[in-house]
């Protein structure tokens, strides 16, 4: 008896999820059914991936978008939904996603190394100054 009560509790949630997925599928059908739009999307992701892969810098709004974990999950969800409609676009979207993530990781790593190098230079220069002051004090004592 309890199992049938649980089914009724979860049924509205399941219906809501089904409604959301059908809306997303209908929205993605617009892009996959129109050959001009799908060709434009393919060309965009090909050129964007080529630009990023050859060392180009993505725009700042894309960098900020990819630094947000919620937007990354949303983008990956779009890629997952797009697999059912057009595998080529989905593959190009995942390549662009990967290259952008790689660029951001390299940029952050470079900034961390730069900060570490500045800290080490500051630390070693202060140590050298202290050593030279100590050496002068020792010479003056002798």
LUMTI-110491 format. One record per residue: chain; residue in one letter; z, y, x of N, C-alpha, C in turn; residue number from 1. Coordinates in steps of 0.05 Angstrom, whole numbers, always signed. Layout:
N
<ch = A | aa = A | n.up = Z | n.north = Y | n.east = X | ca.up = Z | ca.north = Y | ca.east = X | c.up = Z | c.north = Y | c.east = X | i = NUM>
...
***
This chain:
142
<ch = A | aa = X | n.up = +0 | n.north = -24 | n.east = +16 | ca.up = +0 | ca.north = +0 | ca.east = +0 | c.up = +0 | c.north = +25 | c.east = +17 | i = 1>
<ch = A | aa = X | n.up = +15 | n.north = +24 | n.east = +39 | ca.up = +16 | ca.north = +47 | ca.east = +57 | c.up = -11 | c.north = +53 | c.east = +70 | i = 2>
<ch = A | aa = X | n.up = -26 | n.north = +32 | n.east = +78 | ca.up = -51 | ca.north = +36 | ca.east = +91 | c.up = -71 | c.north = +51 | c.east = +73 | i = 3>
<ch = A | aa = X | n.up = -71 | n.north = +45 | n.east = +47 | ca.up = -90 | ca.north = +59 | ca.east = +29 | c.up = -81 | c.north = +88 | c.east = +27 | i = 4>
<ch = A | aa = X | n.up = -56 | n.north = +94 | n.east = +28 | ca.up = -47 | ca.north = +122 | ca.east = +27 | c.up = -56 | c.north = +137 | c.east = +52 | i = 5>
<ch = A | aa = X | n.up = -55 | n.north = +125 | n.east = +75 | ca.up = -64 | ca.north = +137 | ca.east = +100 | c.up = -94 | c.north = +144 | c.east = +99 | i = 6>
<ch = A | aa = X | n.up = -109 | n.north = +127 | n.east = +87 | ca.up = -138 | ca.north = +131 | ca.east = +85 | c.up = -143 | c.north = +157 | c.east = +69 | i = 7>
<ch = A | aa = X | n.up = -129 | n.north = +161 | n.east = +48 | ca.up = -132 | ca.north = +185 | ca.east = +32 | c.up = -124 | c.north = +211 | c.east = +47 | i = 8>
<ch = A | aa = X | n.up = -104 | n.north = +208 | n.east = +65 | ca.up = -95 | ca.north = +230 | ca.east = +81 | c.up = -116 | c.north = +239 | c.east = +101 | i = 9>
<ch = A | aa = X | n.up = -129 | n.north = +219 | n.east = +113 | ca.up = -149 | ca.north = +225 | ca.east = +134 | c.up = -177 | c.north = +231 | c.east = +123 | i = 10>
<ch = A | aa = X | n.up = -182 | n.north = +225 | n.east = +99 | ca.up = -209 | ca.north = +228 | ca.east = +87 | c.up = -219 | c.north = +257 | c.east = +88 | i = 11>
<ch = A | aa = X | n.up = -202 | n.north = +277 | n.east = +81 | ca.up = -212 | ca.north = +305 | ca.east = +83 | c.up = -218 | c.north = +313 | c.east = +111 | i = 12>
<ch = A | aa = X | n.up = -202 | n.north = +303 | n.east = +130 | ca.up = -207 | ca.north = +310 | ca.east = +158 | c.up = -234 | c.north = +298 | c.east = +168 | i = 13>
<ch = A | aa = X | n.up = -239 | n.north = +273 | n.east = +160 | ca.up = -264 | ca.north = +260 | ca.east = +167 | c.up = -287 | c.north = +274 | c.east = +155 | i = 14>
<ch = A | aa = X | n.up = -284 | n.north = +282 | n.east = +129 | ca.up = -306 | ca.north = +297 | ca.east = +116 | c.up = -311 | c.north = +324 | c.east = +130 | i = 15>
<ch = A | aa = X | n.up = -290 | n.north = +337 | n.east = +139 | ca.up = -294 | ca.north = +363 | ca.east = +153 | c.up = -308 | c.north = +358 | c.east = +179 | i = 16>
<ch = A | aa = X | n.up = -302 | n.north = +337 | n.east = +193 | ca.up = -315 | ca.north = +331 | ca.east = +219 | c.up = -344 | c.north = +325 | c.east = +213 | i = 17>
<ch = A | aa = X | n.up = -350 | n.north = +309 | n.east = +193 | ca.up = -378 | ca.north = +302 | ca.east = +186 | c.up = -393 | c.north = +327 | c.east = +179 | i = 18>
<ch = A | aa = X | n.up = -381 | n.north = +346 | n.east = +164 | ca.up = -395 | ca.north = +371 | ca.east = +157 | c.up = -401 | c.north = +387 | c.east = +182 | i = 19>
<ch = A | aa = X | n.up = -383 | n.north = +388 | n.east = +200 | ca.up = -388 | ca.north = +404 | ca.east = +225 | c.up = -410 | c.north = +391 | c.east = +241 | i = 20>
<ch = A | aa = X | n.up = -410 | n.north = +365 | n.east = +244 | ca.up = -431 | ca.north = +352 | ca.east = +260 | c.up = -458 | c.north = +354 | c.east = +246 | i = 21>
<ch = A | aa = X | n.up = -459 | n.north = +353 | n.east = +220 | ca.up = -485 | ca.north = +357 | ca.east = +207 | c.up = -495 | c.north = +385 | c.east = +210 | i = 22>
<ch = A | aa = X | n.up = -478 | n.north = +405 | n.east = +209 | ca.up = -486 | ca.north = +433 | ca.east = +214 | c.up = -496 | c.north = +437 | c.east = +242 | i = 23>
<ch = A | aa = X | n.up = -483 | n.north = +424 | n.east = +262 | ca.up = -492 | ca.north = +426 | ca.east = +289 | c.up = -519 | c.north = +412 | c.east = +292 | i = 24>
<ch = A | aa = X | n.up = -522 | n.north = +389 | n.east = +281 | ca.up = -548 | ca.north = +375 | ca.east = +282 | c.up = -570 | c.north = +390 | c.east = +269 | i = 25>
<ch = A | aa = X | n.up = -565 | n.north = +403 | n.east = +246 | ca.up = -585 | ca.north = +419 | ca.east = +233 | c.up = -593 | c.north = +443 | c.east = +250 | i = 26>
<ch = A | aa = X | n.up = -573 | n.north = +455 | n.east = +263 | ca.up = -578 | ca.north = +478 | ca.east = +281 | c.up = -595 | c.north = +469 | c.east = +304 | i = 27>
<ch = A | aa = X | n.up = -589 | n.north = +446 | n.east = +316 | ca.up = -604 | ca.north = +437 | ca.east = +339 | c.up = -632 | c.north = +427 | c.east = +331 | i = 28>
<ch = A | aa = X | n.up = -635 | n.north = +418 | n.east = +306 | ca.up = -662 | ca.north = +410 | ca.east = +296 | c.up = -681 | c.north = +434 | c.east = +296 | i = 29>
<ch = A | aa = X | n.up = -671 | n.north = +458 | n.east = +292 | ca.up = -688 | ca.north = +481 | ca.east = +292 | c.up = -701 | c.north = +484 | c.east = +319 | i = 30>
<ch = A | aa = X | n.up = -686 | n.north = +479 | n.east = +340 | ca.up = -697 | ca.north = +482 | ca.east = +367 | c.up = -715 | c.north = +459 | c.east = +375 | i = 31>
<ch = A | aa = X | n.up = -709 | n.north = +435 | n.east = +366 | ca.up = -725 | ca.north = +412 | ca.east = +375 | c.up = -750 | c.north = +409 | c.east = +358 | i = 32>
<ch = A | aa = X | n.up = -750 | n.north = +418 | n.east = +333 | ca.up = -774 | ca.north = +415 | ca.east = +316 | c.up = -795 | c.north = +436 | c.east = +322 | i = 33>
<ch = A | aa = X | n.up = -788 | n.north = +459 | n.east = +332 | ca.up = -807 | ca.north = +480 | ca.east = +338 | c.up = -816 | c.north = +477 | c.east = +367 | i = 34>
<ch = A | aa = X | n.up = -842 | n.north = +472 | n.east = +371 | ca.up = -852 | ca.north = +466 | ca.east = +398 | c.up = -851 | c.north = +491 | c.east = +416 | i = 35>
<ch = A | aa = X | n.up = -854 | n.north = +514 | n.east = +405 | ca.up = -853 | ca.north = +539 | ca.east = +421 | c.up = -825 | c.north = +544 | c.east = +432 | i = 36>
<ch = A | aa = X | n.up = -806 | n.north = +540 | n.east = +414 | ca.up = -778 | ca.north = +545 | ca.east = +423 | c.up = -769 | c.north = +524 | c.east = +443 | i = 37>
<ch = A | aa = X | n.up = -776 | n.north = +499 | n.east = +438 | ca.up = -768 | ca.north = +478 | ca.east = +457 | c.up = -782 | c.north = +481 | c.east = +484 | i = 38>
<ch = A | aa = X | n.up = -807 | n.north = +490 | n.east = +484 | ca.up = -821 | ca.north = +495 | ca.east = +509 | c.up = -808 | c.north = +519 | c.east = +524 | i = 39>
<ch = A | aa = X | n.up = -801 | n.north = +540 | n.east = +509 | ca.up = -787 | ca.north = +562 | ca.east = +522 | c.up = -761 | c.north = +554 | c.east = +534 | i = 40>
<ch = A | aa = X | n.up = -746 | n.north = +538 | n.east = +520 | ca.up = -720 | ca.north = +529 | ca.east = +530 | c.up = -724 | c.north = +512 | c.east = +555 | i = 41>
<ch = A | aa = X | n.up = -744 | n.north = +494 | n.east = +555 | ca.up = -750 | ca.north = +478 | ca.east = +579 | c.up = -757 | c.north = +495 | c.east = +602 | i = 42>
<ch = A | aa = X | n.up = -774 | n.north = +515 | n.east = +598 | ca.up = -782 | ca.north = +533 | ca.east = +620 | c.up = -758 | c.north = +549 | c.east = +630 | i = 43>
<ch = A | aa = X | n.up = -742 | n.north = +558 | n.east = +612 | ca.up = -718 | ca.north = +573 | ca.east = +620 | c.up = -700 | c.north = +557 | c.east = +638 | i = 44>
<ch = A | aa = X | n.up = -693 | n.north = +532 | n.east = +630 | ca.up = -675 | ca.north = +516 | ca.east = +646 | c.up = -688 | c.north = +507 | c.east = +672 | i = 45>
<ch = A | aa = X | n.up = -714 | n.north = +503 | n.east = +672 | ca.up = -727 | ca.north = +496 | ca.east = +697 | c.up = -726 | c.north = +519 | c.east = +716 | i = 46>
<ch = A | aa = X | n.up = -732 | n.north = +543 | n.east = +707 | ca.up = -732 | ca.north = +566 | ca.east = +725 | c.up = -703 | c.north = +574 | c.east = +733 | i = 47>
<ch = A | aa = X | n.up = -684 | n.north = +572 | n.east = +714 | ca.up = -656 | ca.north = +578 | ca.east = +721 | c.up = -646 | c.north = +558 | c.east = +742 | i = 48>
<ch = A | aa = X | n.up = -651 | n.north = +532 | n.east = +738 | ca.up = -642 | ca.north = +512 | ca.east = +757 | c.up = -655 | c.north = +516 | c.east = +784 | i = 49>
<ch = A | aa = X | n.up = -681 | n.north = +523 | n.east = +784 | ca.up = -694 | ca.north = +528 | ca.east = +810 | c.up = -683 | c.north = +552 | c.east = +824 | i = 50>
<ch = A | aa = X | n.up = -676 | n.north = +573 | n.east = +808 | ca.up = -665 | ca.north = +597 | ca.east = +820 | c.up = -637 | c.north = +591 | c.east = +832 | i = 51>
<ch = A | aa = X | n.up = -620 | n.north = +578 | n.east = +817 | ca.up = -593 | ca.north = +572 | ca.east = +827 | c.up = -594 | c.north = +552 | c.east = +850 | i = 52>
<ch = A | aa = X | n.up = -612 | n.north = +532 | n.east = +848 | ca.up = -614 | ca.north = +511 | ca.east = +868 | c.up = -624 | c.north = +522 | c.east = +895 | i = 53>
<ch = A | aa = X | n.up = -640 | n.north = +544 | n.east = +894 | ca.up = -651 | ca.north = +555 | ca.east = +918 | c.up = -632 | c.north = +576 | c.east = +931 | i = 54>
<ch = A | aa = X | n.up = -608 | n.north = +579 | n.east = +920 | ca.up = -589 | ca.north = +597 | ca.east = +932 | c.up = -585 | c.north = +623 | c.east = +917 | i = 55>
<ch = A | aa = X | n.up = -597 | n.north = +626 | n.east = +893 | ca.up = -593 | ca.north = +650 | ca.east = +878 | c.up = -566 | c.north = +652 | c.east = +865 | i = 56>
<ch = A | aa = X | n.up = -558 | n.north = +677 | n.east = +859 | ca.up = -532 | ca.north = +681 | ca.east = +847 | c.up = -535 | c.north = +685 | c.east = +817 | i = 57>
<ch = A | aa = X | n.up = -521 | n.north = +669 | n.east = +801 | ca.up = -522 | ca.north = +672 | ca.east = +772 | c.up = -510 | c.north = +699 | c.east = +763 | i = 58>
<ch = A | aa = X | n.up = -518 | n.north = +709 | n.east = +740 | ca.up = -506 | ca.north = +734 | ca.east = +731 | c.up = -476 | c.north = +731 | c.east = +727 | i = 59>
<ch = A | aa = X | n.up = -462 | n.north = +754 | n.east = +728 | ca.up = -433 | ca.north = +754 | ca.east = +726 | c.up = -423 | c.north = +743 | c.east = +700 | i = 60>
<ch = A | aa = X | n.up = -437 | n.north = +748 | n.east = +678 | ca.up = -427 | ca.north = +738 | ca.east = +652 | c.up = -429 | c.north = +707 | c.east = +651 | i = 61>
<ch = A | aa = X | n.up = -448 | n.north = +696 | n.east = +665 | ca.up = -449 | ca.north = +666 | ca.east = +666 | c.up = -427 | c.north = +655 | c.east = +684 | i = 62>
<ch = A | aa = X | n.up = -421 | n.north = +669 | n.east = +705 | ca.up = -399 | ca.north = +660 | ca.east = +723 | c.up = -373 | c.north = +662 | c.east = +707 | i = 63>
<ch = A | aa = X | n.up = -368 | n.north = +683 | n.east = +693 | ca.up = -344 | ca.north = +686 | ca.east = +677 | c.up = -343 | c.north = +665 | c.east = +654 | i = 64>
<ch = A | aa = X | n.up = -366 | n.north = +659 | n.east = +643 | ca.up = -368 | ca.north = +638 | ca.east = +622 | c.up = -360 | c.north = +611 | c.east = +633 | i = 65>
<ch = A | aa = X | n.up = -369 | n.north = +605 | n.east = +657 | ca.up = -363 | ca.north = +579 | ca.east = +669 | c.up = -335 | c.north = +577 | c.east = +681 | i = 66>
<ch = A | aa = X | n.up = -322 | n.north = +599 | n.east = +685 | ca.up = -294 | ca.north = +598 | ca.east = +694 | c.up = -275 | c.north = +592 | c.east = +672 | i = 67>
<ch = A | aa = X | n.up = -284 | n.north = +595 | n.east = +647 | ca.up = -267 | ca.north = +590 | ca.east = +624 | c.up = -269 | c.north = +561 | c.east = +616 | i = 68>
<ch = A | aa = X | n.up = -247 | n.north = +546 | n.east = +616 | ca.up = -249 | ca.north = +517 | ca.east = +610 | c.up = -258 | c.north = +511 | c.east = +582 | i = 69>
<ch = A | aa = X | n.up = -252 | n.north = +528 | n.east = +563 | ca.up = -260 | ca.north = +523 | ca.east = +535 | c.up = -291 | c.north = +525 | c.east = +533 | i = 70>
<ch = A | aa = X | n.up = -302 | n.north = +545 | n.east = +546 | ca.up = -331 | ca.north = +548 | ca.east = +545 | c.up = -345 | c.north = +525 | c.east = +560 | i = 71>
<ch = A | aa = X | n.up = -333 | n.north = +515 | n.east = +581 | ca.up = -345 | ca.north = +492 | ca.east = +595 | c.up = -346 | c.north = +467 | c.east = +577 | i = 72>
<ch = A | aa = X | n.up = -324 | n.north = +463 | n.east = +562 | ca.up = -323 | ca.north = +440 | ca.east = +544 | c.up = -343 | c.north = +444 | c.east = +522 | i = 73>
<ch = A | aa = X | n.up = -346 | n.north = +468 | n.east = +512 | ca.up = -365 | ca.north = +474 | ca.east = +491 | c.up = -394 | c.north = +469 | c.east = +501 | i = 74>
<ch = A | aa = X | n.up = -400 | n.north = +478 | n.east = +525 | ca.up = -426 | ca.north = +474 | ca.east = +536 | c.up = -432 | c.north = +444 | c.east = +540 | i = 75>
<ch = A | aa = X | n.up = -413 | n.north = +429 | n.east = +550 | ca.up = -417 | ca.north = +400 | ca.east = +553 | c.up = -420 | c.north = +387 | c.east = +526 | i = 76>
<ch = A | aa = X | n.up = -407 | n.north = +397 | n.east = +505 | ca.up = -410 | ca.north = +386 | ca.east = +479 | c.up = -438 | c.north = +391 | c.east = +468 | i = 77>
<ch = A | aa = X | n.up = -449 | n.north = +415 | n.east = +474 | ca.up = -476 | ca.north = +421 | ca.east = +466 | c.up = -496 | c.north = +402 | c.east = +480 | i = 78>
<ch = A | aa = X | n.up = -491 | n.north = +397 | n.east = +506 | ca.up = -508 | ca.north = +378 | ca.east = +521 | c.up = -507 | c.north = +351 | c.east = +508 | i = 79>
<ch = A | aa = X | n.up = -483 | n.north = +342 | n.east = +500 | ca.up = -480 | ca.north = +316 | ca.east = +488 | c.up = -494 | c.north = +314 | c.east = +461 | i = 80>
<ch = A | aa = X | n.up = -492 | n.north = +335 | n.east = +445 | ca.up = -506 | ca.north = +335 | ca.east = +419 | c.up = -536 | c.north = +337 | c.east = +424 | i = 81>
<ch = A | aa = X | n.up = -545 | n.north = +351 | n.east = +444 | ca.up = -573 | ca.north = +354 | ca.east = +449 | c.up = -587 | c.north = +328 | c.east = +458 | i = 82>
<ch = A | aa = X | n.up = -571 | n.north = +309 | n.east = +469 | ca.up = -583 | ca.north = +284 | ca.east = +478 | c.up = -597 | c.north = +270 | c.east = +455 | i = 83>
<ch = A | aa = X | n.up = -586 | n.north = +272 | n.east = +431 | ca.up = -598 | ca.north = +259 | ca.east = +408 | c.up = -624 | c.north = +272 | c.east = +399 | i = 84>
<ch = A | aa = X | n.up = -628 | n.north = +297 | n.east = +406 | ca.up = -652 | ca.north = +311 | ca.east = +396 | c.up = -674 | c.north = +312 | c.east = +417 | i = 85>
<ch = A | aa = X | n.up = -667 | n.north = +320 | n.east = +442 | ca.up = -687 | ca.north = +323 | ca.east = +463 | c.up = -674 | c.north = +316 | c.east = +489 | i = 86>
<ch = A | aa = X | n.up = -681 | n.north = +294 | n.east = +500 | ca.up = -668 | ca.north = +284 | ca.east = +525 | c.up = -676 | c.north = +302 | c.east = +549 | i = 87>
<ch = A | aa = X | n.up = -701 | n.north = +313 | n.east = +549 | ca.up = -710 | ca.north = +330 | ca.east = +571 | c.up = -693 | c.north = +356 | c.east = +572 | i = 88>
<ch = A | aa = X | n.up = -689 | n.north = +368 | n.east = +550 | ca.up = -673 | ca.north = +393 | ca.east = +549 | c.up = -644 | c.north = +387 | c.east = +557 | i = 89>
<ch = A | aa = X | n.up = -634 | n.north = +364 | n.east = +547 | ca.up = -607 | ca.north = +357 | ca.east = +554 | c.up = -604 | c.north = +352 | c.east = +584 | i = 90>
<ch = A | aa = X | n.up = -623 | n.north = +339 | n.east = +596 | ca.up = -622 | ca.north = +334 | ca.east = +625 | c.up = -623 | c.north = +360 | c.east = +640 | i = 91>
<ch = A | aa = X | n.up = -641 | n.north = +378 | n.east = +632 | ca.up = -643 | ca.north = +403 | ca.east = +646 | c.up = -618 | c.north = +420 | c.east = +642 | i = 92>
<ch = A | aa = X | n.up = -606 | n.north = +419 | n.east = +618 | ca.up = -582 | ca.north = +434 | ca.east = +614 | c.up = -559 | c.north = +423 | c.east = +632 | i = 93>
<ch = A | aa = X | n.up = -558 | n.north = +397 | n.east = +635 | ca.up = -537 | ca.north = +385 | ca.east = +652 | c.up = -541 | c.north = +392 | c.east = +681 | i = 94>
<ch = A | aa = X | n.up = -566 | n.north = +393 | n.east = +690 | ca.up = -572 | ca.north = +401 | ca.east = +718 | c.up = -564 | c.north = +430 | c.east = +722 | i = 95>
<ch = A | aa = X | n.up = -571 | n.north = +448 | n.east = +703 | ca.up = -564 | ca.north = +476 | ca.east = +705 | c.up = -533 | c.north = +479 | c.east = +705 | i = 96>
<ch = A | aa = X | n.up = -520 | n.north = +464 | n.east = +688 | ca.up = -491 | ca.north = +464 | ca.east = +687 | c.up = -479 | c.north = +456 | c.east = +714 | i = 97>
<ch = A | aa = X | n.up = -489 | n.north = +434 | n.east = +725 | ca.up = -479 | ca.north = +424 | ca.east = +751 | c.up = -484 | c.north = +444 | c.east = +773 | i = 98>
<ch = A | aa = X | n.up = -508 | n.north = +456 | n.east = +775 | ca.up = -514 | ca.north = +475 | ca.east = +796 | c.up = -497 | c.north = +500 | c.east = +794 | i = 99>
<ch = A | aa = X | n.up = -492 | n.north = +509 | n.east = +770 | ca.up = -475 | ca.north = +533 | ca.east = +766 | c.up = -447 | c.north = +527 | c.east = +774 | i = 100>
<ch = A | aa = X | n.up = -436 | n.north = +504 | n.east = +766 | ca.up = -409 | ca.north = +496 | ca.east = +774 | c.up = -407 | c.north = +493 | c.east = +804 | i = 101>
<ch = A | aa = X | n.up = -428 | n.north = +482 | n.east = +817 | ca.up = -428 | ca.north = +480 | ca.east = +846 | c.up = -428 | c.north = +507 | c.east = +859 | i = 102>
<ch = A | aa = X | n.up = -443 | n.north = +526 | n.east = +849 | ca.up = -444 | ca.north = +553 | ca.east = +860 | c.up = -416 | c.north = +566 | c.east = +858 | i = 103>
<ch = A | aa = X | n.up = -404 | n.north = +564 | n.east = +835 | ca.up = -377 | ca.north = +576 | ca.east = +831 | c.up = -357 | c.north = +563 | c.east = +850 | i = 104>
<ch = A | aa = X | n.up = -358 | n.north = +536 | n.east = +853 | ca.up = -339 | ca.north = +523 | ca.east = +871 | c.up = -343 | c.north = +532 | c.east = +900 | i = 105>
<ch = A | aa = X | n.up = -368 | n.north = +534 | n.east = +909 | ca.up = -374 | ca.north = +543 | ca.east = +936 | c.up = -364 | c.north = +572 | c.east = +940 | i = 106>
<ch = A | aa = X | n.up = -369 | n.north = +589 | n.east = +920 | ca.up = -360 | ca.north = +616 | ca.east = +922 | c.up = -330 | c.north = +618 | c.east = +924 | i = 107>
<ch = A | aa = X | n.up = -316 | n.north = +604 | n.east = +907 | ca.up = -286 | ca.north = +604 | ca.east = +908 | c.up = -276 | c.north = +593 | c.east = +934 | i = 108>
<ch = A | aa = X | n.up = -288 | n.north = +572 | n.east = +944 | ca.up = -280 | ca.north = +560 | ca.east = +970 | c.up = -284 | c.north = +580 | c.east = +993 | i = 109>
<ch = A | aa = X | n.up = -307 | n.north = +593 | n.east = +992 | ca.up = -313 | ca.north = +613 | ca.east = +1013 | c.up = -293 | c.north = +636 | c.east = +1012 | i = 110>
<ch = A | aa = X | n.up = -286 | n.north = +645 | n.east = +989 | ca.up = -266 | ca.north = +666 | ca.east = +986 | c.up = -238 | c.north = +657 | c.east = +996 | i = 111>
<ch = A | aa = X | n.up = -231 | n.north = +632 | n.east = +991 | ca.up = -205 | ca.north = +622 | ca.east = +1000 | c.up = -205 | c.north = +619 | c.east = +1031 | i = 112>
<ch = A | aa = X | n.up = -228 | n.north = +610 | n.east = +1042 | ca.up = -229 | ca.north = +608 | ca.east = +1071 | c.up = -229 | c.north = +636 | c.east = +1084 | i = 113>
<ch = A | aa = X | n.up = -241 | n.north = +655 | n.east = +1071 | ca.up = -241 | ca.north = +683 | ca.east = +1081 | c.up = -213 | c.north = +694 | c.east = +1081 | i = 114>
<ch = A | aa = X | n.up = -199 | n.north = +690 | n.east = +1059 | ca.up = -171 | ca.north = +699 | ca.east = +1058 | c.up = -153 | c.north = +685 | c.east = +1078 | i = 115>
<ch = A | aa = X | n.up = -158 | n.north = +659 | n.east = +1083 | ca.up = -143 | ca.north = +645 | ca.east = +1103 | c.up = -148 | c.north = +655 | c.east = +1131 | i = 116>
<ch = A | aa = X | n.up = -174 | n.north = +661 | n.east = +1136 | ca.up = -181 | ca.north = +672 | ca.east = +1162 | c.up = -169 | c.north = +700 | c.east = +1167 | i = 117>
<ch = A | aa = X | n.up = -169 | n.north = +716 | n.east = +1146 | ca.up = -156 | ca.north = +743 | ca.east = +1149 | c.up = -126 | c.north = +740 | c.east = +1154 | i = 118>
<ch = A | aa = X | n.up = -114 | n.north = +721 | n.east = +1140 | ca.up = -85 | ca.north = +717 | ca.east = +1144 | c.up = -80 | c.north = +707 | c.east = +1172 | i = 119>
<ch = A | aa = X | n.up = -96 | n.north = +688 | n.east = +1182 | ca.up = -92 | ca.north = +678 | ca.east = +1209 | c.up = -96 | c.north = +700 | c.east = +1230 | i = 120>
<ch = A | aa = X | n.up = -117 | n.north = +717 | n.east = +1226 | ca.up = -121 | ca.north = +739 | ca.east = +1244 | c.up = -98 | c.north = +758 | c.east = +1245 | i = 121>
<ch = A | aa = X | n.up = -88 | n.north = +764 | n.east = +1221 | ca.up = -65 | ca.north = +782 | ca.east = +1219 | c.up = -40 | c.north = +770 | c.east = +1232 | i = 122>
<ch = A | aa = X | n.up = -36 | n.north = +744 | n.east = +1228 | ca.up = -13 | ca.north = +730 | ca.east = +1239 | c.up = -15 | c.north = +729 | c.east = +1269 | i = 123>
<ch = A | aa = X | n.up = -38 | n.north = +721 | n.east = +1280 | ca.up = -41 | ca.north = +718 | ca.east = +1309 | c.up = -41 | c.north = +745 | c.east = +1322 | i = 124>
<ch = A | aa = X | n.up = -51 | n.north = +766 | n.east = +1310 | ca.up = -51 | ca.north = +792 | ca.east = +1322 | c.up = -22 | c.north = +803 | c.east = +1323 | i = 125>
<ch = A | aa = X | n.up = -6 | n.north = +798 | n.east = +1303 | ca.up = +22 | ca.north = +806 | ca.east = +1303 | c.up = +38 | c.north = +790 | c.east = +1324 | i = 126>
<ch = A | aa = X | n.up = +31 | n.north = +764 | n.east = +1327 | ca.up = +45 | ca.north = +748 | ca.east = +1347 | c.up = +37 | c.north = +757 | c.east = +1375 | i = 127>
<ch = A | aa = X | n.up = +12 | n.north = +765 | n.east = +1380 | ca.up = +3 | ca.north = +774 | ca.east = +1406 | c.up = +17 | c.north = +801 | c.east = +1413 | i = 128>
<ch = A | aa = X | n.up = +20 | n.north = +818 | n.east = +1393 | ca.up = +34 | ca.north = +843 | ca.east = +1397 | c.up = +63 | c.north = +838 | c.east = +1404 | i = 129>
<ch = A | aa = X | n.up = +76 | n.north = +819 | n.east = +1390 | ca.up = +104 | ca.north = +813 | ca.east = +1396 | c.up = +106 | c.north = +800 | c.east = +1424 | i = 130>
<ch = A | aa = X | n.up = +87 | n.north = +784 | n.east = +1432 | ca.up = +88 | ca.north = +772 | ca.east = +1458 | c.up = +85 | c.north = +793 | c.east = +1480 | i = 131>
<ch = A | aa = X | n.up = +66 | n.north = +811 | n.east = +1475 | ca.up = +62 | ca.north = +832 | ca.east = +1496 | c.up = +87 | c.north = +850 | c.east = +1498 | i = 132>
<ch = A | aa = X | n.up = +100 | n.north = +856 | n.east = +1475 | ca.up = +124 | ca.north = +872 | ca.east = +1476 | c.up = +146 | c.north = +857 | c.east = +1490 | i = 133>
<ch = A | aa = X | n.up = +149 | n.north = +831 | n.east = +1485 | ca.up = +169 | ca.north = +815 | ca.east = +1499 | c.up = +163 | c.north = +813 | c.east = +1528 | i = 134>
<ch = A | aa = X | n.up = +138 | n.north = +811 | n.east = +1536 | ca.up = +131 | ca.north = +810 | ca.east = +1564 | c.up = +138 | c.north = +836 | c.east = +1578 | i = 135>
<ch = A | aa = X | n.up = +133 | n.north = +858 | n.east = +1565 | ca.up = +139 | ca.north = +884 | ca.east = +1577 | c.up = +169 | c.north = +887 | c.east = +1580 | i = 136>
<ch = A | aa = X | n.up = +184 | n.north = +878 | n.east = +1560 | ca.up = +213 | ca.north = +879 | ca.east = +1562 | c.up = +224 | c.north = +862 | c.east = +1585 | i = 137>
<ch = A | aa = X | n.up = +211 | n.north = +839 | n.east = +1589 | ca.up = +219 | ca.north = +821 | ca.east = +1611 | c.up = +212 | c.north = +834 | c.east = +1638 | i = 138>
<ch = A | aa = X | n.up = +189 | n.north = +847 | n.east = +1640 | ca.up = +181 | ca.north = +861 | ca.east = +1664 | c.up = +200 | c.north = +884 | c.east = +1670 | i = 139>
<ch = A | aa = X | n.up = +208 | n.north = +898 | n.east = +1650 | ca.up = +226 | ca.north = +921 | ca.east = +1654 | c.up = +254 | c.north = +911 | c.east = +1663 | i = 140>
<ch = A | aa = X | n.up = +262 | n.north = +888 | n.east = +1653 | ca.up = +288 | ca.north = +877 | ca.east = +1661 | c.up = +288 | c.north = +869 | c.east = +1690 | i = 141>
<ch = A | aa = X | n.up = +265 | n.north = +859 | n.east = +1700 | ca.up = +264 | ca.north = +849 | ca.east = +1728 | c.up = +260 | c.north = +872 | c.east = +1745 | i = 142>
***
